[in-house]
Amino acid sequence: MKIGSIDLGERPVFLAPMEDVTDISFRLMCKRFGADMVYTEFVSSDALIRNVNKTQQKLNVSDDERPVAIQIYGKDVDLDSDRTLIIGDI
């Protein structure tokens, strides 16, 4: 299975995003036990704009856990596409 240029193998194991569970330490543990791809906790697009500390902590990503996906939610689709640029370089 490939997502863009990332080859995850024939039968990849994905860690589902879970609020207050999939923090960086949990994701790293799951990678060590065989997860091919992990997700951050849910990230509010509004909190990204407001630079909320708890949201910024959810975006802490280690090179050891890559590839990692960030699931963003919000209510304004037009603005949300712009907000993804904030985390584009993570």
Biotite code that builds the C-alpha atoms (Angstrom):
import biotite.structure as struc

atoms = struc.array([
    struc.Atom([0.000, 0.000, 0.000], chain_id="A", res_id=1, res_name="MET", atom_name="CA", element="C"),
    struc.Atom([1.273, 3.435, -0.904], chain_id="A", res_id=2, res_name="LYS", atom_name="CA", element="C"),
    struc.Atom([0.154, 6.866, 0.247], chain_id="A", res_id=3, res_name="ILE", atom_name="CA", element="C"),
    struc.Atom([1.812, 9.325, -2.088], chain_id="A", res_id=4, res_name="GLY", atom_name="CA", element="C"),
    struc.Atom([5.489, 8.354, -2.112], chain_id="A", res_id=5, res_name="SER", atom_name="CA", element="C"),
    struc.Atom([5.293, 6.475, 1.204], chain_id="A", res_id=6, res_name="ILE", atom_name="CA", element="C"),
    struc.Atom([5.363, 2.695, 0.801], chain_id="A", res_id=7, res_name="ASP", atom_name="CA", element="C"),
    struc.Atom([3.757, 1.052, 3.837], chain_id="A", res_id=8, res_name="LEU", atom_name="CA", element="C"),
    struc.Atom([4.142, -2.546, 2.693], chain_id="A", res_id=9, res_name="GLY", atom_name="CA", element="C"),
    struc.Atom([1.560, -5.083, 1.612], chain_id="A", res_id=10, res_name="GLU", atom_name="CA", element="C"),
    struc.Atom([-0.510, -5.210, 4.826], chain_id="A", res_id=11, res_name="ARG", atom_name="CA", element="C"),
    struc.Atom([0.216, -2.130, 6.901], chain_id="A", res_id=12, res_name="PRO", atom_name="CA", element="C"),
    struc.Atom([-0.865, -1.697, 10.510], chain_id="A", res_id=13, res_name="VAL", atom_name="CA", element="C"),
    struc.Atom([-2.323, 1.741, 11.309], chain_id="A", res_id=14, res_name="PHE", atom_name="CA", element="C"),
    struc.Atom([-2.764, 3.212, 14.775], chain_id="A", res_id=15, res_name="LEU", atom_name="CA", element="C"),
    struc.Atom([-6.142, 4.966, 14.957], chain_id="A", res_id=16, res_name="ALA", atom_name="CA", element="C"),
    struc.Atom([-6.257, 8.512, 16.375], chain_id="A", res_id=17, res_name="PRO", atom_name="CA", element="C"),
    struc.Atom([-7.632, 8.564, 19.917], chain_id="A", res_id=18, res_name="MET", atom_name="CA", element="C"),
    struc.Atom([-8.093, 11.722, 21.948], chain_id="A", res_id=19, res_name="GLU", atom_name="CA", element="C"),
    struc.Atom([-6.064, 11.765, 25.193], chain_id="A", res_id=20, res_name="ASP", atom_name="CA", element="C"),
    struc.Atom([-4.409, 8.460, 24.199], chain_id="A", res_id=21, res_name="VAL", atom_name="CA", element="C"),
    struc.Atom([-2.232, 8.809, 21.097], chain_id="A", res_id=22, res_name="THR", atom_name="CA", element="C"),
    struc.Atom([0.341, 11.208, 22.498], chain_id="A", res_id=23, res_name="ASP", atom_name="CA", element="C"),
    struc.Atom([3.956, 11.037, 21.375], chain_id="A", res_id=24, res_name="ILE", atom_name="CA", element="C"),
    struc.Atom([5.025, 8.402, 23.921], chain_id="A", res_id=25, res_name="SER", atom_name="CA", element="C"),
    struc.Atom([2.125, 6.102, 22.997], chain_id="A", res_id=26, res_name="PHE", atom_name="CA", element="C"),
    struc.Atom([2.804, 6.533, 19.274], chain_id="A", res_id=27, res_name="ARG", atom_name="CA", element="C"),
    struc.Atom([6.483, 5.708, 19.734], chain_id="A", res_id=28, res_name="LEU", atom_name="CA", element="C"),
    struc.Atom([5.592, 2.587, 21.720], chain_id="A", res_id=29, res_name="MET", atom_name="CA", element="C"),
    struc.Atom([3.178, 1.494, 18.981], chain_id="A", res_id=30, res_name="CYS", atom_name="CA", element="C"),
    struc.Atom([5.856, 2.032, 16.320], chain_id="A", res_id=31, res_name="LYS", atom_name="CA", element="C"),
    struc.Atom([8.257, -0.135, 18.326], chain_id="A", res_id=32, res_name="ARG", atom_name="CA", element="C"),
    struc.Atom([5.618, -2.878, 18.453], chain_id="A", res_id=33, res_name="PHE", atom_name="CA", element="C"),
    struc.Atom([5.018, -2.810, 14.708], chain_id="A", res_id=34, res_name="GLY", atom_name="CA", element="C"),
    struc.Atom([2.645, -0.006, 13.712], chain_id="A", res_id=35, res_name="ALA", atom_name="CA", element="C"),
    struc.Atom([3.522, 1.114, 10.195], chain_id="A", res_id=36, res_name="ASP", atom_name="CA", element="C"),
    struc.Atom([1.761, 4.461, 10.504], chain_id="A", res_id=37, res_name="MET", atom_name="CA", element="C"),
    struc.Atom([0.511, 6.390, 13.510], chain_id="A", res_id=38, res_name="VAL", atom_name="CA", element="C"),
    struc.Atom([-1.830, 9.364, 13.976], chain_id="A", res_id=39, res_name="TYR", atom_name="CA", element="C"),
    struc.Atom([-1.716, 12.261, 16.390], chain_id="A", res_id=40, res_name="THR", atom_name="CA", element="C"),
    struc.Atom([-4.672, 13.073, 18.585], chain_id="A", res_id=41, res_name="GLU", atom_name="CA", element="C"),
    struc.Atom([-7.406, 15.135, 16.920], chain_id="A", res_id=42, res_name="PHE", atom_name="CA", element="C"),
    struc.Atom([-6.278, 18.718, 16.292], chain_id="A", res_id=43, res_name="VAL", atom_name="CA", element="C"),
    struc.Atom([-8.737, 21.615, 16.183], chain_id="A", res_id=44, res_name="SER", atom_name="CA", element="C"),
    struc.Atom([-8.117, 23.958, 13.270], chain_id="A", res_id=45, res_name="SER", atom_name="CA", element="C"),
    struc.Atom([-9.427, 26.875, 15.371], chain_id="A", res_id=46, res_name="ASP", atom_name="CA", element="C"),
    struc.Atom([-6.955, 26.049, 18.134], chain_id="A", res_id=47, res_name="ALA", atom_name="CA", element="C"),
    struc.Atom([-4.141, 26.075, 15.561], chain_id="A", res_id=48, res_name="LEU", atom_name="CA", element="C"),
    struc.Atom([-4.964, 29.654, 14.640], chain_id="A", res_id=49, res_name="ILE", atom_name="CA", element="C"),
    struc.Atom([-5.258, 30.684, 18.306], chain_id="A", res_id=50, res_name="ARG", atom_name="CA", element="C"),
    struc.Atom([-1.929, 28.941, 19.030], chain_id="A", res_id=51, res_name="ASN", atom_name="CA", element="C"),
    struc.Atom([-3.400, 26.964, 21.949], chain_id="A", res_id=52, res_name="VAL", atom_name="CA", element="C"),
    struc.Atom([-0.603, 25.301, 23.947], chain_id="A", res_id=53, res_name="ASN", atom_name="CA", element="C"),
    struc.Atom([-2.348, 21.925, 24.326], chain_id="A", res_id=54, res_name="LYS", atom_name="CA", element="C"),
    struc.Atom([-2.907, 21.791, 20.565], chain_id="A", res_id=55, res_name="THR", atom_name="CA", element="C"),
    struc.Atom([0.723, 22.660, 19.884], chain_id="A", res_id=56, res_name="GLN", atom_name="CA", element="C"),
    struc.Atom([1.781, 19.789, 22.188], chain_id="A", res_id=57, res_name="GLN", atom_name="CA", element="C"),
    struc.Atom([-0.312, 17.380, 20.096], chain_id="A", res_id=58, res_name="LYS", atom_name="CA", element="C"),
    struc.Atom([1.795, 18.368, 17.084], chain_id="A", res_id=59, res_name="LEU", atom_name="CA", element="C"),
    struc.Atom([5.097, 17.296, 18.670], chain_id="A", res_id=60, res_name="ASN", atom_name="CA", element="C"),
    struc.Atom([6.367, 14.612, 16.307], chain_id="A", res_id=61, res_name="VAL", atom_name="CA", element="C"),
    struc.Atom([9.549, 12.571, 16.578], chain_id="A", res_id=62, res_name="SER", atom_name="CA", element="C"),
    struc.Atom([11.502, 11.393, 13.550], chain_id="A", res_id=63, res_name="ASP", atom_name="CA", element="C"),
    struc.Atom([11.306, 7.880, 15.084], chain_id="A", res_id=64, res_name="ASP", atom_name="CA", element="C"),
    struc.Atom([7.535, 7.754, 14.614], chain_id="A", res_id=65, res_name="GLU", atom_name="CA", element="C"),
    struc.Atom([7.367, 8.796, 10.959], chain_id="A", res_id=66, res_name="ARG", atom_name="CA", element="C"),
    struc.Atom([5.325, 8.448, 8.880], chain_id="A", res_id=67, res_name="PRO", atom_name="CA", element="C"),
    struc.Atom([2.764, 10.138, 11.092], chain_id="A", res_id=68, res_name="VAL", atom_name="CA", element="C"),
    struc.Atom([-0.621, 11.599, 10.151], chain_id="A", res_id=69, res_name="ALA", atom_name="CA", element="C"),
    struc.Atom([-2.315, 14.576, 11.764], chain_id="A", res_id=70, res_name="ILE", atom_name="CA", element="C"),
    struc.Atom([-6.098, 14.560, 11.811], chain_id="A", res_id=71, res_name="GLN", atom_name="CA", element="C"),
    struc.Atom([-7.495, 18.089, 11.734], chain_id="A", res_id=72, res_name="ILE", atom_name="CA", element="C"),
    struc.Atom([-11.113, 18.965, 12.403], chain_id="A", res_id=73, res_name="TYR", atom_name="CA", element="C"),
    struc.Atom([-13.035, 22.202, 12.132], chain_id="A", res_id=74, res_name="GLY", atom_name="CA", element="C"),
    struc.Atom([-16.272, 23.729, 10.971], chain_id="A", res_id=75, res_name="LYS", atom_name="CA", element="C"),
    struc.Atom([-15.133, 26.092, 8.201], chain_id="A", res_id=76, res_name="ASP", atom_name="CA", element="C"),
    struc.Atom([-13.798, 24.119, 5.225], chain_id="A", res_id=77, res_name="VAL", atom_name="CA", element="C"),
    struc.Atom([-12.527, 27.209, 3.389], chain_id="A", res_id=78, res_name="ASP", atom_name="CA", element="C"),
    struc.Atom([-10.443, 28.323, 6.345], chain_id="A", res_id=79, res_name="LEU", atom_name="CA", element="C"),
    struc.Atom([-9.393, 24.795, 7.298], chain_id="A", res_id=80, res_name="ASP", atom_name="CA", element="C"),
    struc.Atom([-7.538, 24.313, 4.035], chain_id="A", res_id=81, res_name="SER", atom_name="CA", element="C"),
    struc.Atom([-5.487, 27.411, 4.849], chain_id="A", res_id=82, res_name="ASP", atom_name="CA", element="C"),
    struc.Atom([-4.810, 26.186, 8.362], chain_id="A", res_id=83, res_name="ARG", atom_name="CA", element="C"),
    struc.Atom([-3.204, 23.007, 7.097], chain_id="A", res_id=84, res_name="THR", atom_name="CA", element="C"),
    struc.Atom([-0.339, 25.200, 5.912], chain_id="A", res_id=85, res_name="LEU", atom_name="CA", element="C"),
    struc.Atom([0.478, 25.881, 9.567], chain_id="A", res_id=86, res_name="ILE", atom_name="CA", element="C"),
    struc.Atom([1.428, 22.228, 10.093], chain_id="A", res_id=87, res_name="ILE", atom_name="CA", element="C"),
    struc.Atom([2.706, 21.510, 6.601], chain_id="A", res_id=88, res_name="GLY", atom_name="CA", element="C"),
    struc.Atom([6.360, 21.511, 7.625], chain_id="A", res_id=89, res_name="ASP", atom_name="CA", element="C"),
    struc.Atom([6.073, 19.179, 10.619], chain_id="A", res_id=90, res_name="ILE", atom_name="CA", element="C"),
])
